[in-house]
Amino acid sequence: MSSRATRRLLLVDDRIVGRRLWPQLLERETHVVAVADGASALQCCAEQQFDVVVADYYLPDITGAELLRRLRARNPALKRIIMADSVVPDLHGLICEELVHDFWLKPVPLEEFWGLVDGRAIRAGSSTSRP
């Protein structure tokens, strides 16, 4: 994966607070593109390359799982993370089919963000445990 200074993150969250806050807090470490729905995310990925996509499970037009399925078909190397306020339906199945690399419960501690993406940090609420 590219260095932190050049990483590109697509954030898909229908909540405006997250779309405004994440780019400001992560601007020194990465370039963040934030969109509100699946259609916008698919359009962005058709026009730009991303290293990581973090998608809310509950989007207004499609589920985060369906969005990540479509993005995986376009770019299997894309790191895919799903987040939600609560556990999502069939989370185990999503992980087993290798659709998602991780699941995060909101709120995500931004100070741990890249550690979580890289699998270096373990926090309460993460669906995966790593040595």
Residue frames relative to the residue before (quaternion, step in Angstrom):
aa qw qx qy qz dx dy dz
M 1.0000 0.0000 0.0000 0.0000 0.00 0.00 0.00
S 0.5769 -0.6112 0.4191 0.3436 3.55 -1.11 0.60
S 0.6480 -0.5213 0.3790 0.4058 3.55 -1.28 0.28
R 0.6877 -0.4928 0.3408 0.4100 3.53 -1.25 0.41
A 0.6508 0.5465 -0.3243 0.4155 3.58 0.94 -0.85
T 0.7796 0.3291 -0.1770 0.5025 3.59 1.07 -0.59
R 0.4180 0.7163 -0.4756 0.2932 3.60 1.19 0.06
R 0.1871 -0.7625 0.6119 0.0955 3.50 -1.20 0.69
L 0.1044 -0.8071 0.5810 -0.0104 3.52 -0.72 1.17
L 0.1664 -0.7353 0.6476 0.1109 3.53 -1.04 0.86
L 0.1200 -0.7769 0.6174 0.0291 3.55 -0.71 1.16
V 0.0641 -0.7875 0.6129 0.0033 3.57 -0.77 1.06
D 0.2523 0.7526 -0.5514 0.2567 3.54 -0.27 1.33
D 0.3699 -0.7528 0.4996 0.2165 3.57 -0.75 1.00
R 0.5965 0.5504 -0.3689 0.4530 3.58 1.25 -0.13
I 0.4492 -0.7322 0.4517 0.2409 3.55 -0.62 1.16
V 0.5824 0.5889 -0.3789 0.4129 3.59 1.06 -0.65
G 0.6854 0.4765 -0.2840 0.4717 3.57 0.86 -0.91
R 0.6617 0.5136 -0.3114 0.4489 3.57 0.95 -0.83
R 0.6939 0.4407 -0.2808 0.4955 3.59 1.10 -0.54
L 0.6961 0.5094 -0.2769 0.4234 3.57 0.96 -0.88
W 0.6642 0.5405 -0.3222 0.4037 3.61 0.76 -1.00
P 0.6769 0.4787 -0.3341 0.4483 3.66 0.73 -0.85
Q 0.6485 0.5170 -0.3250 0.4545 3.60 0.98 -0.73
L 0.7247 0.4551 -0.2518 0.4520 3.57 0.87 -0.93
L 0.7536 0.3826 -0.2057 0.4934 3.58 1.11 -0.62
E 0.3862 0.7826 -0.4452 0.2006 3.59 1.26 -0.11
R 0.6507 0.5128 -0.3336 0.4498 3.63 1.05 -0.58
E 0.7378 0.4357 -0.2198 0.4664 3.56 1.11 -0.63
T 0.8263 0.0145 0.0641 0.5594 3.58 1.05 -0.63
H 0.4389 -0.6252 0.5609 0.3193 3.50 -1.36 0.16
V 0.1126 -0.8117 0.5726 0.0230 3.58 -0.61 1.14
V 0.0951 -0.7283 0.6759 0.0602 3.51 -1.04 0.91
A 0.0921 -0.8144 0.5729 0.0081 3.57 -0.68 1.12
V 0.0011 0.7914 -0.6097 0.0430 3.55 -0.88 1.03
A 0.5126 -0.7062 0.4281 0.2349 3.55 -1.24 0.54
D 0.8214 0.1573 -0.0583 0.5451 3.62 1.12 -0.35
G 0.7008 -0.4965 0.3330 0.3893 3.51 -1.32 0.27
A 0.6335 0.5388 -0.3389 0.4398 3.59 0.95 -0.81
S 0.6601 0.4936 -0.3028 0.4785 3.59 0.96 -0.85
A 0.6347 0.5301 -0.3277 0.4570 3.58 1.02 -0.76
L 0.6546 0.5056 -0.3128 0.4669 3.58 0.93 -0.87
Q 0.6386 0.5229 -0.3167 0.4675 3.57 1.02 -0.81
C 0.6498 0.5179 -0.3132 0.4599 3.60 0.93 -0.91
C 0.6929 0.4789 -0.2813 0.4598 3.57 0.91 -0.89
A 0.6014 0.5346 -0.3583 0.4735 3.59 1.20 -0.38
E 0.7413 0.4176 -0.2044 0.4841 3.57 1.15 -0.65
Q 0.8011 0.1911 -0.0650 0.5635 3.62 1.14 -0.62
Q 0.4104 -0.6603 0.5648 0.2766 3.53 -1.33 0.36
F 0.0833 -0.7762 0.6239 0.0353 3.58 -1.08 0.79
D 0.4222 -0.6795 0.5413 0.2588 3.53 -1.25 0.57
V 0.7980 0.0998 0.0193 0.5940 3.54 1.06 -0.88
V 0.0681 -0.7411 0.6623 0.0869 3.53 -1.20 0.64
V 0.0994 -0.7491 0.6538 0.0387 3.53 -0.98 0.98
A 0.0024 0.8307 -0.5528 0.0657 3.56 -0.46 1.22
D 0.4472 -0.6376 0.5586 0.2852 3.51 -1.08 0.80
Y 0.5050 -0.6518 0.4649 0.3226 3.58 -1.00 0.73
Y 0.7626 0.3475 -0.1724 0.5176 3.56 0.92 -0.92
L 0.0726 0.7935 -0.5935 0.1136 3.58 -0.07 1.34
P 0.6192 -0.6005 0.3529 0.3626 3.61 -1.10 0.52
D 0.7825 0.3560 -0.1936 0.4728 3.63 1.02 -0.64
I 0.7769 -0.0249 0.0126 0.6290 3.61 1.09 -0.68
T 0.5639 -0.5674 0.4388 0.4093 3.58 -1.19 0.20
G 0.6240 -0.5266 0.4229 0.3930 3.52 -1.25 0.42
A 0.6114 0.5567 -0.3488 0.4413 3.59 1.07 -0.69
E 0.6663 0.4835 -0.3046 0.4791 3.60 0.91 -0.85
L 0.6166 0.5354 -0.3400 0.4664 3.57 1.00 -0.77
L 0.6947 0.4749 -0.2839 0.4596 3.59 0.81 -0.96
R 0.5803 0.5618 -0.3672 0.4612 3.60 1.13 -0.59
R 0.6847 0.4819 -0.2792 0.4701 3.57 0.89 -0.97
L 0.6709 0.4929 -0.3019 0.4645 3.58 0.96 -0.81
R 0.6177 0.5365 -0.3426 0.4617 3.59 1.06 -0.72
A 0.6305 0.5352 -0.3362 0.4505 3.59 1.01 -0.77
R 0.6835 0.4736 -0.2733 0.4836 3.59 1.08 -0.72
N 0.8089 0.0129 0.0633 0.5844 3.58 0.99 -0.89
P 0.2210 -0.8241 0.5075 0.1202 3.60 0.06 1.25
A 0.6509 0.5350 -0.3195 0.4336 3.62 1.14 -0.53
L 0.4886 0.6735 -0.4286 0.3521 3.60 1.23 -0.25
K 0.3756 -0.7020 0.5570 0.2364 3.59 -0.84 0.98
R 0.1058 -0.8253 0.5547 -0.0093 3.59 -0.69 1.16
I 0.0003 0.7956 -0.6024 0.0640 3.54 -0.69 1.18
I 0.1750 -0.7704 0.6047 0.1007 3.56 -0.96 0.87
M 0.0693 -0.7858 0.6136 0.0341 3.56 -1.10 0.71
A 0.0495 0.7848 -0.6157 0.0503 3.54 -1.22 0.53
D 0.5957 -0.5629 0.4440 0.3621 3.53 -1.35 0.24
S 0.7812 0.1149 -0.0485 0.6117 3.56 1.24 -0.45
V 0.6774 -0.4556 0.3570 0.4540 3.57 -1.26 0.15
V 0.3602 -0.7560 0.5140 0.1856 3.56 -0.95 0.92
P 0.6249 -0.5371 0.3974 0.4039 3.58 -1.20 0.43
D 0.8686 0.0419 -0.0649 0.4894 3.56 -1.04 0.88
L 0.1071 0.8210 -0.5484 0.1170 3.57 0.95 0.86
H 0.6296 0.5388 -0.3343 0.4490 3.58 0.94 -0.85
G 0.6609 0.5120 -0.3042 0.4567 3.59 0.94 -0.85
L 0.6383 0.5287 -0.3238 0.4564 3.57 1.01 -0.80
I 0.6693 0.4766 -0.2933 0.4888 3.56 1.02 -0.79
C 0.6526 0.5254 -0.3161 0.4451 3.60 0.95 -0.85
E 0.7090 0.4200 -0.2711 0.4974 3.60 0.98 -0.72
E 0.4350 -0.7352 0.4152 0.3128 3.55 1.37 0.21
L 0.2950 0.7548 -0.5213 0.2674 3.54 1.07 0.76
V 0.7884 0.1694 -0.0890 0.5846 3.58 1.02 -0.79
H 0.4039 -0.6973 0.5417 0.2390 3.52 -1.17 0.68
D 0.7972 -0.0467 0.0440 0.6003 3.56 1.18 -0.53
F 0.2352 -0.7197 0.6320 0.1655 3.52 -1.37 0.31
W 0.0979 -0.7940 0.5992 0.0307 3.56 -0.92 0.97
L 0.3242 -0.6972 0.6047 0.2077 3.52 -1.05 0.83
K 0.4017 -0.6918 0.5433 0.2548 3.56 -1.00 0.84
P 0.5786 -0.1945 -0.7917 -0.0225 1.56 -2.08 1.33
V 0.4128 -0.6919 0.5415 0.2402 3.54 -1.13 0.75
P 0.3823 -0.7233 0.5177 0.2504 3.62 -0.77 0.94
L 0.3517 -0.7924 0.4592 0.1939 3.56 -0.24 1.26
E 0.5915 0.5707 -0.3792 0.4251 3.60 1.12 -0.50
E 0.7059 0.4082 -0.2469 0.5235 3.59 1.25 -0.38
F 0.3244 0.8230 -0.4454 0.1381 3.56 1.31 -0.14
W 0.7617 0.3743 -0.2376 0.4725 3.62 0.54 -1.10
G 0.5754 0.5570 -0.3863 0.4576 3.58 1.12 -0.43
L 0.6493 0.4992 -0.3089 0.4835 3.56 1.04 -0.77
V 0.6463 0.5192 -0.3218 0.4573 3.58 0.92 -0.88
D 0.7435 0.4131 -0.2163 0.4793 3.57 0.91 -0.95
G 0.4973 -0.6801 0.4173 0.3407 3.58 1.26 -0.13
R 0.4791 0.6802 -0.4329 0.3470 3.59 1.20 0.38
A 0.7442 0.3634 -0.2103 0.5196 3.58 1.11 -0.58
I 0.1503 -0.7419 0.6445 0.1073 3.51 -1.17 0.65
R 0.0349 0.8025 -0.5935 0.0500 3.55 -0.82 0.96
A 0.6154 -0.5151 0.4227 0.4210 3.54 -1.20 0.37
G 0.7451 0.3772 -0.2876 0.4689 3.54 -0.93 0.88
S 0.5722 0.5598 -0.4071 0.4398 3.60 1.13 -0.31
S 0.4386 -0.7213 0.4725 0.2531 3.55 -0.89 0.89
T 0.7385 0.3562 -0.2251 0.5263 3.56 1.14 -0.40
S 0.2001 -0.7493 0.6110 0.1587 3.54 -1.12 0.54
R 0.1257 -0.7982 0.5884 0.0291 3.50 -0.92 0.92
P 0.5321 -0.6276 0.4553 0.3403 3.58 -1.10 0.65
